[in-house]
Amino acid sequence: MAVTNLGKKAIVGLTGNIDTQTAFGYVANGSGSTAAAATQTALVSENSGSGSDRAAVTPTSEQTTTADDTLRYSKTWTFSGSKTLREFGIFNASSDGVMLARYVIAADKSLSSGETYTLTYDIIVA
């Protein structure tokens, strides 16, 4: 997982009430396999259609080491067609917007109509 440079800027803005920043409440999936990097501003190949669209989520506060040190994003997609999943991102808008972080799994996950995929994406403040 890589928190992006623009994601870091947004965290600073949200934390210090600097600039106008929007909270991160959307997750997206895609098929890109390029390694995650801080300079990225979008998924390499974001999926859409067949139930794979970017979705609004309500993050929760969880404990990894100490109380409330983890921001958790969870989403279950139900697919109505075939999709390949390989990358995931957290965004602050329903389209475009700032990408907070991107994660790439080790291998493609191929899904068919009727199948579901549940993402749990944790941002741990260490």
DSSP file (Angstrom, degrees, kcal/mol; ACC not computed):
  #  RESIDUE AA STRUCTURE BP1 BP2  ACC     N-H-->O    O-->H-N    N-H-->O    O-->H-N    TCO  KAPPA ALPHA  PHI   PSI    X-CA   Y-CA   Z-CA
    1    1 A M              0   0    0      0, 0.0     2,-0.5     0, 0.0   102,-0.2   0.000 360.0 360.0 360.0 138.3    0.0    0.0    0.0
    2    2 A A  E     -A  102   0A   0    100,-2.0   100,-1.6    35,-0.1     2,-0.5  -0.982 360.0-143.5-128.9 122.3    1.2    3.4   -0.8
    3    3 A V  E     -A  101   0A   0     -2,-0.5    98,-0.3    98,-0.2    97,-0.1  -0.721  35.7-125.3 -76.0 129.8   -0.3    6.7    0.5
    4    4 A T     >  -     0   0    0     96,-2.5     4,-2.4    -2,-0.5    35,-0.2  -0.276  11.4-114.4 -77.8 162.5    0.0    9.0   -2.4
    5    5 A N  H  > S+     0   0    0     33,-3.4     4,-2.1     1,-0.2     5,-0.1   0.915 121.0  46.9 -60.7 -43.3    1.7   12.4   -2.3
    6    6 A L  H  > S+     0   0    0     32,-0.4     4,-2.2    34,-0.3    -1,-0.2   0.838 109.3  55.7 -68.4 -30.8   -1.6   14.2   -2.9
    7    7 A G  H  > S+     0   0    0     92,-0.4     4,-2.3    31,-0.2    -2,-0.2   0.908 106.8  49.5 -63.8 -42.1   -3.1   11.9   -0.2
    8    8 A K  H  X S+     0   0    0     -4,-2.4     4,-2.4     2,-0.2    -2,-0.2   0.915 110.0  51.3 -61.9 -43.5   -0.5   13.2    2.3
    9    9 A K  H  X S+     0   0    0     -4,-2.1     4,-2.4     1,-0.2    -1,-0.2   0.915 110.7  48.6 -59.7 -43.0   -1.3   16.8    1.3
   10   10 A A  H  X S+     0   0    0     -4,-2.2     4,-3.0     2,-0.2     5,-0.2   0.885 108.9  52.9 -66.3 -38.6   -5.0   16.1    1.9
   11   11 A I  H  X S+     0   0    0     -4,-2.3     4,-2.8     2,-0.2     5,-0.2   0.937 110.6  47.4 -60.8 -46.2   -4.3   14.5    5.3
   12   12 A V  H  X S+     0   0    0     -4,-2.4     4,-2.7     1,-0.2     6,-0.3   0.925 113.8  48.5 -59.8 -44.8   -2.3   17.6    6.4
   13   13 A G  H  X>S+     0   0    0     -4,-2.4     5,-1.9     1,-0.2     4,-0.7   0.908 114.3  44.4 -63.0 -43.5   -5.1   19.8    5.1
   14   14 A L  H  <5S+     0   0    0     -4,-3.0     3,-0.3     3,-0.2    -2,-0.2   0.911 116.6  46.2 -67.2 -42.2   -7.8   17.9    6.9
   15   15 A T  H  <5S+     0   0    0     -4,-2.8    -2,-0.2    -5,-0.2    -1,-0.2   0.904 123.3  32.8 -68.2 -42.5   -5.8   17.6   10.1
   16   16 A G  H  <5S-     0   0    0     -4,-2.7    -1,-0.2    -5,-0.2    -2,-0.2   0.353 105.1-119.3 -98.0   6.4   -4.8   21.2   10.3
   17   17 A N  T  <5 +     0   0    0     -4,-0.7     2,-0.4    -3,-0.3    -3,-0.2   0.917  63.6 151.1  53.4  45.0   -7.8   22.8    8.7
   18   18 A I      < -     0   0    0     -5,-1.9    -1,-0.2    -6,-0.3    -2,-0.1  -0.878  52.6 -13.3-108.7 139.1   -5.6   24.1    5.9
   19   19 A D  S    S-     0   0    0     -2,-0.4     2,-0.7     1,-0.1    -9,-0.0  -0.054 101.3 -62.6  62.4-173.2   -6.8   24.6    2.4
   20   20 A T        +     0   0    0      2,-0.0     2,-0.3    -3,-0.0    -1,-0.1  -0.939  66.3 172.1-109.3 110.2  -10.2   23.1    1.4
   21   21 A Q        -     0   0    0     -2,-0.7     2,-0.4    -8,-0.2    -2,-0.0  -0.860  24.0-141.5-119.9 153.4  -10.0   19.4    1.6
   22   22 A T        -     0   0    0     -2,-0.3    -8,-0.1     1,-0.0    76,-0.1  -0.940  27.5-112.0-115.1 135.8  -12.7   16.7    1.3
   23   23 A A        -     0   0    0     -2,-0.4     2,-0.7     1,-0.1   -12,-0.0  -0.199  33.5-106.7 -63.2 157.4  -12.8   13.6    3.4
   24   24 A F        +     0   0    0      1,-0.1    68,-0.3    66,-0.0    -1,-0.1  -0.789  56.4 144.0 -93.4 112.3  -12.1   10.2    1.9
   25   25 A G        +     0   0    0     66,-0.8    32,-2.8    -2,-0.7     2,-0.3   0.086  44.5  80.8-138.0  25.2  -15.3    8.2    1.6
   26   26 A Y  E     -CB  56  91A   0     65,-1.8    65,-2.8    30,-0.3     2,-0.3  -0.985  49.6-164.1-135.6 145.1  -15.0    6.2   -1.7
   27   27 A V  E     -CB  55  90A   0     28,-2.3    28,-2.7    -2,-0.3     2,-0.3  -0.952   9.1-174.5-125.4 149.9  -13.3    3.0   -2.8
   28   28 A A  E     - B   0  89A   0     61,-2.1    61,-2.1    -2,-0.3     2,-0.3  -0.951  10.0-150.4-139.1 157.4  -12.6    1.7   -6.2
   29   29 A N  E     + B   0  88A   0     23,-0.5    18,-2.7    -2,-0.3     2,-0.3  -0.893  18.7 168.1-125.8 159.5  -11.2   -1.4   -7.8
   30   30 A G  E     -DB  46  87A   0     57,-2.2    56,-2.8    -2,-0.3    57,-1.9  -0.914  40.9-116.8-156.7-178.0   -9.3   -2.0  -11.0
   31   31 A S        +     0   0    0     14,-2.3    15,-0.1    -2,-0.3    54,-0.1   0.378  65.3 124.2-111.4   2.2   -7.3   -4.4  -13.1
   32   32 A G        -     0   0    0     13,-0.3    -2,-0.1     1,-0.1    12,-0.1  -0.372  38.6-169.0 -68.5 141.8   -3.9   -2.6  -13.2
   33   33 A S        +     0   0    0     -2,-0.1    -1,-0.1    71,-0.1     3,-0.1   0.359  41.7 126.6-113.2   3.5   -0.9   -4.5  -11.9
   34   34 A T  S    S-     0   0    0      1,-0.1    10,-0.1     3,-0.0     3,-0.1  -0.375  72.5 -97.2 -60.5 138.3    1.6   -1.6  -11.9
   35   35 A A        -     0   0    0      1,-0.1    -1,-0.1    -2,-0.0     2,-0.1  -0.232  43.7-100.4 -57.2 144.9    3.3   -1.4   -8.4
   36   36 A A        +     0   0    0     68,-0.1     2,-0.3    -3,-0.1    -1,-0.1  -0.427  47.3 179.4 -67.2 141.1    1.8    1.2   -6.1
   37   37 A A    >   -     0   0    0    -35,-0.2     3,-1.6    -2,-0.1   -35,-0.1  -0.992  39.4-120.9-146.1 149.9    3.8    4.5   -5.9
   38   38 A A  T 3  S+     0   0    0     -2,-0.3   -33,-3.4     1,-0.3   -32,-0.4   0.730 109.1  60.9 -62.7 -24.0    3.4    7.8   -4.0
   39   39 A T  T 3  S+     0   0    0    -35,-0.2    -1,-0.3   -34,-0.1     2,-0.1   0.565  79.2 109.7 -82.8  -8.2    3.3    9.7   -7.3
   40   40 A Q    <   -     0   0    0     -3,-1.6   -34,-0.3     1,-0.1   -35,-0.2  -0.384  41.9-176.9 -71.2 146.4    0.2    8.0   -8.6
   41   41 A T        +     0   0    0      1,-0.2     2,-0.3   -37,-0.1    58,-0.3   0.416  66.8  15.5-120.8  -4.2   -3.1   10.0   -8.8
   42   42 A A  S    S-     0   0    0     56,-0.1    -1,-0.2    57,-0.0     2,-0.1  -0.971  90.4 -79.1-158.3 164.3   -5.5    7.4  -10.0
   43   43 A L        -     0   0    0     -2,-0.3     3,-0.4     1,-0.1    -2,-0.1  -0.401  41.7-123.5 -64.1 152.2   -5.9    3.6  -10.4
   44   44 A V  S    S+     0   0    0      1,-0.3     2,-0.2   -10,-0.1    -1,-0.1   0.915 100.4   3.3 -65.9 -43.1   -4.0    2.3  -13.5
   45   45 A S  S    S-     0   0    0    -13,-0.1   -14,-2.3     2,-0.0   -13,-0.3  -0.613  80.9-159.4-146.6  79.8   -7.2    0.8  -14.9
   46   46 A E  B     -D   30   0A   0     -3,-0.4   -16,-0.3   -16,-0.2     2,-0.1  -0.382  16.6-129.8 -67.0 133.5  -10.3    1.5  -12.8
   47   47 A N        +     0   0    0    -18,-2.7     2,-0.3     5,-0.2   -18,-0.3  -0.458  29.3 174.3 -77.4 152.9  -13.2   -0.9  -13.4
   48   48 A S        +     0   0    0      5,-0.1   -20,-0.0    -2,-0.1     5,-0.0  -0.973  39.2  29.0-152.5 159.6  -16.7    0.2  -14.0
   49   49 A G  S >  S+     0   0    0     -2,-0.3     3,-1.8     1,-0.1    32,-0.1   0.091  84.5  66.8  76.4 166.5  -20.0   -1.4  -14.9
   50   50 A S  T 3  S-     0   0    0      1,-0.3    30,-1.9    30,-0.1    31,-0.7   0.785 132.4 -56.2  53.9  32.9  -21.2   -4.9  -14.0
   51   51 A G  T 3  S+     0   0    0     28,-0.2    27,-0.3    29,-0.2    -1,-0.3   0.532 118.2 106.4  84.8   6.2  -21.4   -4.0  -10.4
   52   52 A S    <   +     0   0    0     -3,-1.8   -23,-0.5    25,-0.1    -5,-0.2   0.340  44.9 132.9-100.9   7.9  -17.8   -2.9  -10.1
   53   53 A D        -     0   0    0      1,-0.1    -5,-0.1   -25,-0.1   -26,-0.1  -0.099  69.5 -86.5 -62.7 155.5  -18.2    0.9   -9.9
   54   54 A R        -     0   0    0     -7,-0.2     2,-0.4    40,-0.2   -26,-0.2  -0.315  56.2-156.8 -54.7 142.1  -16.5    3.2   -7.4
   55   55 A A  E     -C   27   0A   0    -28,-2.7   -28,-2.3    -3,-0.1     2,-0.2  -0.959  17.9-116.2-135.8 146.3  -18.7    3.2   -4.3
   56   56 A A  E     +C   26   0A   0     -2,-0.4     2,-0.3   -30,-0.2   -30,-0.3  -0.562  38.1 178.6 -73.4 139.9  -19.3    5.4   -1.3
   57   57 A V        -     0   0    0    -32,-2.8    18,-0.1    -2,-0.2    16,-0.0  -0.946  30.3-128.0-137.4 159.7  -18.4    3.8    2.1
   58   58 A T        -     0   0    0     -2,-0.3    16,-0.2    16,-0.3   -33,-0.1  -0.929  30.8-141.0-108.3 107.5  -18.5    4.9    5.7
   59   59 A P        -     0   0    0      0, 0.0     2,-0.3     0, 0.0    14,-0.2  -0.261  14.4-149.2 -65.2 154.8  -15.0    4.4    7.2
   60   60 A T  E     -F   72   0B   0     12,-2.3    12,-3.0     0, 0.0     2,-0.5  -0.867  14.1-118.8-121.8 159.2  -14.8    3.2   10.8
   61   61 A S  E     +F   71   0B   0     -2,-0.3     2,-0.2    10,-0.2    10,-0.2  -0.866  41.4 172.2 -98.3 125.9  -12.2    3.7   13.5
   62   62 A E  E     -F   70   0B   0      8,-3.0     8,-1.9    -2,-0.5     7,-0.6  -0.757  31.2-111.6-128.5 172.0  -10.5    0.5   14.6
   63   63 A Q        +     0   0    0     -2,-0.2     4,-0.2     5,-0.2    61,-0.0  -0.940  36.8 154.8-110.9 125.2   -7.7   -0.6   16.9
   64   64 A T  S    S-     0   0    0      2,-0.7    -1,-0.2    -2,-0.5     3,-0.1   0.735  91.8 -16.7-104.7 -54.8   -4.5   -2.2   15.5
   65   65 A T  S    S+     0   0    0      1,-0.5     2,-0.3     2,-0.0    -2,-0.1   0.700 137.5  16.2-115.6 -49.3   -2.1   -1.3   18.3
   66   66 A T  S >  S-     0   0    0     -4,-0.1     3,-1.4     1,-0.1    -2,-0.7  -0.851 101.9 -69.3-124.4 162.6   -3.8    1.4   20.3
   67   67 A A  T 3  S-     0   0    0     -2,-0.3    -4,-0.2     1,-0.3    -5,-0.1  -0.210 114.2  -1.9 -53.9 132.1   -7.4    2.6   20.4
   68   68 A D  T 3  S+     0   0    0      1,-0.1    -1,-0.3    -7,-0.1    -5,-0.2   0.784  87.5 128.8  60.7  33.6   -8.6    4.3   17.2
   69   69 A D    <   +     0   0    0     -3,-1.4    56,-3.3    -7,-0.6     2,-0.4   0.393  59.8  66.4 -95.5   3.3   -5.2    4.1   15.4
   70   70 A T  E     -FG  62 124B   0     -8,-1.9    -8,-3.0    54,-0.2     2,-0.6  -0.985  63.0-153.9-132.7 133.3   -6.7    2.6   12.2
   71   71 A L  E     -FG  61 123B   0     52,-2.9    52,-2.7    -2,-0.4     2,-0.5  -0.930  23.4-159.4-101.9 119.7   -9.1    3.9    9.6
   72   72 A R  E     -FG  60 122B   0    -12,-3.0   -12,-2.3    -2,-0.6     2,-0.5  -0.879  12.0-168.6-110.7 130.3  -11.0    1.0    8.0
   73   73 A Y  E     - G   0 121B   0     48,-2.7    48,-3.1    -2,-0.5     2,-0.4  -0.969  12.7-179.3-112.5 125.3  -12.7    1.0    4.6
   74   74 A S  E     + G   0 120B   0     -2,-0.5     2,-0.3    46,-0.2   -16,-0.3  -0.983   7.6 161.3-129.6 138.9  -15.0   -1.9    3.8
   75   75 A K  E     - G   0 119B   0     44,-2.1    44,-3.3    -2,-0.4     2,-0.5  -0.967  22.7-154.9-155.0 136.8  -17.0   -2.7    0.7
   76   76 A T  E     - G   0 118B   0     -2,-0.3     2,-0.4    42,-0.3    42,-0.2  -0.974  14.6-162.0-113.1 122.1  -18.6   -5.7   -0.9
   77   77 A W  E     - G   0 117B   0     40,-2.7    40,-2.1    -2,-0.5     2,-0.5  -0.845   4.6-156.6 -99.2 138.4  -19.1   -5.6   -4.6
   78   78 A T  E     - G   0 116B   0     -2,-0.4     2,-0.3   -27,-0.3    38,-0.2  -0.979  19.0-142.4-113.5 121.6  -21.6   -8.0   -6.3
   79   79 A F        -     0   0    0     36,-2.8    35,-3.8    -2,-0.5   -28,-0.2  -0.621  23.5-173.9 -93.2 140.5  -20.7   -8.5   -9.9
   80   80 A S  S    S+     0   0    0    -30,-1.9     2,-0.3    -2,-0.3    33,-0.2   0.237  79.4  18.7-109.5   9.1  -23.3   -8.9  -12.8
   81   81 A G  S    S-     0   0    0    -31,-0.7     2,-0.3    31,-0.2    34,-0.1  -0.930 101.7 -63.5-161.3 178.0  -20.6   -9.7  -15.3
   82   82 A S        +     0   0    0     -2,-0.3     2,-0.3    30,-0.1    30,-0.2  -0.551  54.1 167.0 -78.7 135.8  -16.9  -10.8  -15.5
   83   83 A K  E     - E   0 111A   0     28,-2.3    28,-3.2    -2,-0.3     2,-0.5  -0.985  28.9-138.8-144.3 152.1  -14.3   -8.5  -14.0
   84   84 A T  E     - E   0 110A   0     -2,-0.3     2,-0.4    26,-0.2    26,-0.2  -0.966  19.1-161.3-111.6 128.8  -10.6   -8.9  -13.1
   85   85 A L  E     + E   0 109A   0     24,-2.8    24,-2.5    -2,-0.5   -54,-0.2  -0.906  35.0 133.6-110.3 137.7   -9.5   -7.3   -9.8
   86   86 A R  E     +     0   0A   0    -56,-2.8    19,-2.7     1,-0.4     2,-0.3   0.407  64.8  43.8-148.4 -26.1   -5.9   -6.5   -9.0
   87   87 A E  E     -BE  30 104A   0    -57,-1.9   -57,-2.2    17,-0.2    -1,-0.4  -0.927  54.9-169.1-132.4 154.0   -5.8   -2.9   -7.6
   88   88 A F  E     -BE  29 103A   0     15,-2.4    15,-2.7    -2,-0.3     2,-0.3  -0.986   6.4-173.1-140.4 147.7   -7.8   -0.9   -5.1
   89   89 A G  E     -BE  28 102A   0    -61,-2.1   -61,-2.1    -2,-0.3     2,-0.4  -0.977  20.4-136.8-142.9 156.6   -7.9    2.8   -4.1
   90   90 A I  E     +BE  27 101A   0     11,-1.9    10,-2.6    -2,-0.3    11,-0.8  -0.953  32.1 179.1-112.4 131.2   -9.4    5.1   -1.6
   91   91 A F  E     -BE  26  99A   0    -65,-2.8   -65,-1.8    -2,-0.4   -66,-0.8  -0.799  36.9-137.0-130.2 167.2  -10.8    8.4   -3.0
   92   92 A N  S    S+     0   0    0      6,-1.1     2,-0.3   -68,-0.3     5,-0.1   0.184  86.6  45.8-109.2  15.5  -12.5   11.6   -1.9
   93   93 A A  S    S-     0   0    0      3,-0.3     3,-0.1     5,-0.2    -2,-0.1  -0.987  81.0-116.6-152.9 158.9  -15.0   11.8   -4.7
   94   94 A S  S    S+     0   0    0     -2,-0.3     2,-0.3     1,-0.2   -40,-0.2   0.683 106.4  14.4 -73.3 -17.8  -17.4    9.6   -6.7
   95   95 A S  S    S-     0   0    0     -3,-0.0    -1,-0.2     0, 0.0     2,-0.0  -0.973 130.1 -14.5-150.6 152.3  -15.3   10.2   -9.8
   96   96 A D  S    S+     0   0    0     -2,-0.3    -3,-0.3    -3,-0.1    -4,-0.2  -0.356  83.7 126.9  53.0-127.5  -11.8   11.7  -10.3
   97   97 A G        -     0   0    0     -5,-0.1     2,-0.4    -6,-0.1    -1,-0.1  -0.113  70.0 -42.5  74.4-175.9  -10.9   13.3   -7.0
   98   98 A V        -     0   0    0    -76,-0.1    -6,-1.1   -92,-0.1     2,-0.7  -0.747  50.3-139.2 -90.3 132.3   -7.8   12.8   -4.8
   99   99 A M  E     - E   0  91A   0     -2,-0.4   -92,-0.4   -58,-0.3    -8,-0.3  -0.843  14.2-170.4 -91.8 117.7   -6.6    9.2   -4.4
  100  100 A L  E     -     0   0A   0    -10,-2.6   -96,-2.5    -2,-0.7     2,-0.3   0.934  66.3 -12.2 -70.3 -48.4   -5.5    8.8   -0.8
  101  101 A A  E     -AE   3  90A   0    -11,-0.8   -11,-1.9   -98,-0.3     2,-0.4  -0.983  55.3-150.5-155.0 158.6   -3.9    5.4   -1.3
  102  102 A R  E     -AE   2  89A   0   -100,-1.6  -100,-2.0    -2,-0.3     2,-0.4  -0.997   9.1-168.8-137.3 140.0   -3.5    2.5   -3.7
  103  103 A Y  E     - E   0  88A   0    -15,-2.7   -15,-2.4    -2,-0.4     2,-0.5  -0.992   5.1-160.0-131.4 137.1   -3.0   -1.2   -3.0
  104  104 A V  E     - E   0  87A   0     -2,-0.4   -17,-0.2   -17,-0.2     2,-0.1  -0.971  14.5-140.2-118.8 126.1   -2.1   -4.0   -5.6
  105  105 A I  E     -     0   0A   0    -19,-2.7     4,-0.0    -2,-0.5     3,-0.0  -0.414  26.5-109.0 -81.4 163.4   -2.7   -7.6   -4.8
  106  106 A A  E    S+     0   0A   0     -2,-0.1     2,-0.3     1,-0.1    -1,-0.1   0.776  93.4  13.5 -66.4 -30.5   -0.2  -10.3   -5.8
  107  107 A A  E    S-     0   0A   0    -22,-0.0    -2,-0.1   -21,-0.0    -1,-0.1  -0.974  90.0 -83.5-146.1 156.8   -2.3  -11.9   -8.5
  108  108 A D  E     -     0   0A   0     -2,-0.3     2,-0.6     1,-0.1   -22,-0.2  -0.283  32.4-150.1 -58.2 142.8   -5.4  -11.2  -10.6
  109  109 A K  E     - E   0  85A   0    -24,-2.5   -24,-2.8    -4,-0.0     2,-0.5  -0.961  12.8-157.2-116.0 108.9   -8.7  -12.2   -9.0
  110  110 A S  E     - E   0  84A   0     -2,-0.6     2,-0.4   -26,-0.2   -26,-0.2  -0.763  11.6-171.9 -92.0 127.9  -11.2  -13.1  -11.8
  111  111 A L  E     - E   0  83A   0    -28,-3.2   -28,-2.3    -2,-0.5     2,-0.2  -0.928   6.1-156.7-122.7 144.8  -14.8  -12.8  -10.9
  112  112 A S    >   -     0   0    0     -2,-0.4     3,-2.2   -30,-0.2   -33,-0.3  -0.647  43.1 -63.7-112.0 169.6  -17.9  -13.9  -12.8
  113  113 A S  T 3  S+     0   0    0      1,-0.3   -33,-0.3   -33,-0.2    -1,-0.1  -0.262 122.6  22.9 -53.7 133.4  -21.5  -12.8  -12.7
  114  114 A G  T 3  S+     0   0    0    -35,-3.8    -1,-0.3     1,-0.3     2,-0.2   0.211  96.9 116.5  92.3 -14.1  -23.1  -13.5   -9.3
  115  115 A E    <   -     0   0    0     -3,-2.2   -36,-2.8   -36,-0.2    -1,-0.3  -0.496  50.8-148.4 -85.6 158.3  -19.8  -13.5   -7.4
  116  116 A T  E     -G   78   0B   0    -38,-0.2     2,-0.4    -2,-0.2   -38,-0.2  -0.867   7.8-161.4-122.8 157.8  -18.9  -11.1   -4.7
  117  117 A Y  E     -G   77   0B   0    -40,-2.1   -40,-2.7    -2,-0.3     2,-0.5  -0.985   8.3-155.2-138.7 129.0  -15.6   -9.6   -3.5
  118  118 A T  E     -G   76   0B   0     -2,-0.4     2,-0.5   -42,-0.2   -42,-0.3  -0.919   7.1-161.1-108.7 124.9  -15.2   -7.9   -0.1
  119  119 A L  E     -G   75   0B   0    -44,-3.3   -44,-2.1    -2,-0.5     2,-0.4  -0.877  10.2-177.5-101.8 132.0  -12.5   -5.3    0.4
  120  120 A T  E     -G   74   0B   0     -2,-0.5     2,-0.5   -46,-0.2   -46,-0.2  -0.967  11.0-178.5-125.1 114.3  -11.2   -4.4    3.8
  121  121 A Y  E     -G   73   0B   0    -48,-3.1   -48,-2.7    -2,-0.4     2,-0.4  -0.960   6.4-163.6-120.7 114.8   -8.6   -1.6    3.5
  122  122 A D  E     -G   72   0B   0     -2,-0.5     2,-0.6   -50,-0.2   -50,-0.2  -0.847  12.3-163.0-104.7 134.0   -6.9   -0.3    6.6
  123  123 A I  E     -G   71   0B   0    -52,-2.7   -52,-2.9    -2,-0.4     2,-0.5  -0.963  19.6-160.3-109.2 110.4   -4.9    2.9    6.9
  124  124 A I  E     -G   70   0B   0     -2,-0.6     2,-0.9   -54,-0.2   -54,-0.2  -0.819  11.3-146.9-100.3 125.7   -2.9    2.5   10.1
  125  125 A V              0   0    0    -56,-3.3    -2,-0.0    -2,-0.5    -1,-0.0  -0.806 360.0 360.0 -90.8 106.3   -1.6    5.6   11.8
  126  126 A A              0   0    0     -2,-0.9    -1,-0.2   -61,-0.0   -56,-0.0   0.412 360.0 360.0-104.7 360.0    1.7    4.5   13.3
